[in-house]
Amino acid sequence: MPRSSSRSDKAVSRTREWREARKQAGFVKLEIWAPAACRSDIQSAVRAIVMDSTRGPALAGSAQTPRARPMDQVIDTAWSIHALKRELDASTLVRPDELTATVIEGADPVLLISMQEYGDLPIYVSAGPLQIVVSVVLWPVDEQEDQAEFNLFLLKAQKLVPLSNFGVTTISGRDYYELFGEIAAKTSLQTIIIELRTLAENAIDAASDLRETFKASHASAA
């Protein structure tokens, strides 16, 4: 994984730019609580409403549900990094200008996904015989105030962050907070795309809302 610098500042900047772009496009953020089992149904319904509504902001692409390619449905073999890149590049499930995929070659190739709709947020994807791991590097651990209390806060917040987990990863001898998700190596392309979008959204929230919530709760307890 490439070296990171000033990730906390970049993350906050991406958050502001991404949210401002959404506001300028005529979007508003809606937050609801629903049973986990109906998550996919809600996402499908929201997509249909946004794409078909004449009152919503103009969106690029067809208003019809994209026709699935065979790899979008079920696969019989585990994904390789190169195969995943090819399918992401070709799939109609990916929105226009939503993301770009680049293979970082090495002993174990890694796929760098640049989420353009989220301020070019970088997501790293590694693939093994049993699982695929997608991750976002957040900010350096040594830049976080009250680390012990913040770490406890993160553990308690895990339940509120869908499909993602917090951890710590070491890059060039320095520890960074990391947000990651794990899915089966034989999962559908559609599920992988949903995981990428969810991780990007969670990373944006973690870089701003989560840290601000901790700061406010920590200040009130002092």
C-alpha positions as CSV (number, residue, x, y, z in Angstrom):
1,M,0.0,0.0,0.0
2,P,1.4,3.4,-0.9
3,R,2.7,5.9,1.7
4,S,0.1,8.2,3.2
5,S,0.6,11.8,4.3
6,S,-1.8,14.3,6.0
7,R,-4.6,11.9,5.6
8,S,-6.7,13.5,8.3
9,D,-6.7,16.9,6.5
10,K,-7.3,15.3,3.2
11,A,-10.2,13.3,4.5
12,V,-11.9,16.3,6.1
13,S,-11.4,18.3,2.8
14,R,-12.9,15.5,0.8
15,T,-15.9,15.3,3.1
16,R,-16.6,19.0,2.7
17,E,-16.1,19.0,-1.1
18,W,-18.2,15.9,-1.6
19,R,-21.1,17.1,0.5
20,E,-21.0,20.6,-1.1
21,A,-21.1,19.0,-4.5
22,R,-24.2,16.9,-3.5
23,K,-25.9,20.1,-2.2
24,Q,-25.2,22.0,-5.4
25,A,-26.6,19.1,-7.4
26,G,-29.9,19.4,-5.5
27,F,-29.5,16.4,-3.1
28,V,-30.4,16.3,0.6
29,K,-29.2,13.7,3.0
30,L,-31.9,11.4,4.4
31,E,-31.2,9.0,7.3
32,I,-33.5,6.2,8.4
33,W,-33.3,3.2,10.7
34,A,-34.6,0.0,9.3
35,P,-34.2,-3.8,9.9
36,A,-30.9,-5.0,8.3
37,A,-32.8,-7.7,6.3
38,C,-34.6,-5.0,4.2
39,R,-31.4,-3.0,3.4
40,S,-31.2,-4.3,-0.2
41,D,-34.9,-3.7,-0.8
42,I,-34.6,-0.1,0.5
43,Q,-31.6,0.6,-1.7
44,S,-33.4,-0.7,-4.8
45,A,-36.5,1.4,-4.0
46,V,-34.4,4.5,-3.4
47,R,-32.6,4.0,-6.7
48,A,-35.9,3.6,-8.5
49,I,-37.4,6.7,-6.9
50,V,-34.3,8.9,-7.7
51,M,-33.9,7.7,-11.2
52,D,-37.6,7.8,-12.2
53,S,-38.7,10.9,-10.3
54,T,-39.3,14.0,-12.5
55,R,-38.8,16.2,-9.4
56,G,-35.3,14.9,-8.6
57,P,-32.0,16.3,-9.9
58,A,-31.0,15.3,-13.4
59,L,-28.8,12.2,-13.3
60,A,-26.5,10.9,-16.0
61,G,-27.3,7.5,-17.6
62,S,-30.4,5.5,-18.3
63,A,-33.4,5.7,-16.0
64,Q,-33.8,1.9,-16.4
65,T,-32.3,-0.7,-14.2
66,P,-29.0,-1.8,-15.9
67,R,-29.1,-5.2,-17.5
68,A,-26.8,-7.5,-15.6
69,R,-23.8,-9.2,-17.1
70,P,-23.3,-12.8,-16.2
71,M,-20.5,-11.9,-13.7
72,D,-23.0,-9.5,-12.0
73,Q,-25.1,-12.4,-10.8
74,V,-23.3,-15.5,-9.6
75,I,-19.7,-16.7,-10.0
76,D,-18.2,-20.1,-9.5
77,T,-14.6,-19.2,-8.9
78,A,-12.9,-16.7,-6.6
79,W,-12.2,-13.3,-8.0
80,S,-8.7,-12.3,-9.0
81,I,-7.7,-8.7,-8.9
82,H,-7.3,-8.5,-12.7
83,A,-10.6,-10.1,-13.4
84,L,-12.3,-7.8,-10.9
85,K,-10.8,-4.8,-12.7
86,R,-12.0,-6.0,-16.1
87,E,-15.6,-6.5,-14.8
88,L,-15.7,-3.2,-13.0
89,D,-14.5,-1.4,-16.2
90,A,-17.2,-3.1,-18.3
91,S,-20.2,-3.4,-15.9
92,T,-23.3,-1.2,-16.4
93,L,-23.9,-1.5,-12.6
94,V,-21.2,1.1,-12.2
95,R,-22.5,4.6,-12.7
96,P,-20.8,6.9,-15.3
97,D,-17.8,8.6,-13.7
98,E,-18.5,6.8,-10.4
99,L,-15.1,5.1,-10.0
100,T,-11.8,4.1,-11.7
101,A,-9.9,1.0,-11.0
102,T,-6.1,0.6,-11.2
103,V,-4.1,-2.5,-10.6
104,I,-1.0,-2.0,-8.3
105,E,1.3,-4.9,-9.3
106,G,3.3,-6.8,-6.8
107,A,3.8,-10.2,-5.3
108,D,0.1,-9.9,-4.4
109,P,-1.6,-7.4,-6.7
110,V,-3.9,-4.8,-5.1
111,L,-6.7,-3.0,-6.8
112,L,-6.8,0.8,-6.2
113,I,-10.4,2.1,-6.5
114,S,-10.7,5.9,-6.8
115,M,-14.3,6.7,-5.8
116,Q,-14.8,9.8,-7.9
117,E,-18.3,10.6,-6.4
118,Y,-16.6,10.8,-3.0
119,G,-13.8,13.3,-3.9
120,D,-11.5,10.6,-5.4
121,L,-11.5,8.7,-2.1
122,P,-9.0,5.8,-2.5
123,I,-10.1,2.3,-1.6
124,Y,-7.7,-0.6,-1.7
125,V,-9.0,-4.1,-2.6
126,S,-7.1,-7.3,-2.0
127,A,-8.3,-10.8,-3.1
128,G,-7.6,-14.2,-1.7
129,P,-9.0,-17.7,-2.2
130,L,-11.6,-17.2,0.5
131,Q,-12.3,-13.5,0.9
132,I,-12.0,-10.1,-0.6
133,V,-10.9,-7.2,1.7
134,V,-11.7,-3.6,0.9
135,S,-10.1,-0.9,3.0
136,V,-9.7,2.9,3.4
137,V,-6.8,4.3,5.3
138,L,-8.1,7.2,7.5
139,W,-5.7,9.3,9.7
140,P,-2.6,8.6,11.7
141,V,-3.2,7.2,15.2
142,D,-0.6,9.6,16.7
143,E,-2.7,12.5,15.4
144,Q,-5.8,11.4,17.4
145,E,-6.3,13.0,20.8
146,D,-7.2,10.8,23.8
147,Q,-6.3,7.7,21.8
148,A,-7.4,5.2,24.5
149,E,-10.8,6.7,25.0
150,F,-11.3,7.2,21.2
151,N,-10.4,3.5,20.6
152,L,-13.1,2.5,23.1
153,F,-15.5,4.9,21.4
154,L,-14.8,3.2,18.0
155,L,-15.4,-0.3,19.5
156,K,-18.8,0.9,20.8
157,A,-19.6,2.6,17.4
158,Q,-18.9,-0.6,15.4
159,K,-22.6,-1.6,15.6
160,L,-23.7,1.7,14.0
161,V,-21.4,1.4,11.0
162,P,-23.0,-1.0,8.4
163,L,-20.8,-3.5,6.6
164,S,-17.5,-2.0,7.8
165,N,-15.1,-2.4,10.7
166,F,-12.4,-0.2,12.3
167,G,-8.8,-1.3,12.7
168,V,-5.3,-0.1,12.8
169,T,-2.8,-0.7,10.0
170,T,0.9,0.1,9.8
171,I,2.3,1.9,6.8
172,S,6.1,2.7,6.6
173,G,6.4,2.2,10.3
174,R,3.5,4.5,11.3
175,D,0.1,3.3,12.6
176,Y,-3.1,4.5,10.8
177,Y,-6.8,4.0,11.6
178,E,-8.4,1.9,8.9
179,L,-11.9,1.2,7.9
180,F,-12.4,-2.1,6.1
181,G,-14.9,-4.7,5.0
182,E,-14.6,-8.4,4.2
183,I,-16.8,-10.3,1.7
184,A,-16.7,-13.8,0.2
185,A,-14.3,-14.3,-2.7
186,K,-17.1,-15.8,-4.8
187,T,-19.6,-13.0,-4.2
188,S,-21.4,-11.2,-7.0
189,L,-20.0,-8.1,-8.6
190,Q,-23.1,-6.3,-7.5
191,T,-22.4,-7.1,-3.9
192,I,-18.8,-5.9,-4.3
193,I,-20.0,-2.6,-5.8
194,I,-22.4,-2.1,-2.9
195,E,-19.5,-2.8,-0.5
196,L,-17.4,-0.1,-2.2
197,R,-20.1,2.5,-2.0
198,T,-20.9,1.6,1.6
199,L,-17.3,1.8,2.7
200,A,-16.8,5.1,0.9
201,E,-19.9,6.6,2.7
202,N,-18.7,5.2,6.0
203,A,-15.2,6.6,5.5
204,I,-16.6,10.1,4.8
205,D,-18.7,9.9,8.0
206,A,-15.8,8.6,10.0
207,A,-13.6,11.5,8.9
208,S,-16.0,14.1,10.1
209,D,-19.2,13.1,12.0
210,L,-17.7,10.3,14.0
211,R,-14.7,12.4,15.2
212,E,-16.9,15.4,15.9
213,T,-19.3,13.2,17.9
214,F,-16.4,11.8,20.0
215,K,-15.0,15.3,20.5
216,A,-18.4,16.6,21.7
217,S,-19.1,13.7,24.0
218,H,-15.6,13.8,25.4
219,A,-15.9,17.6,26.1
220,S,-19.2,17.2,27.8
221,A,-17.9,14.4,30.1
222,A,-14.8,16.5,31.1
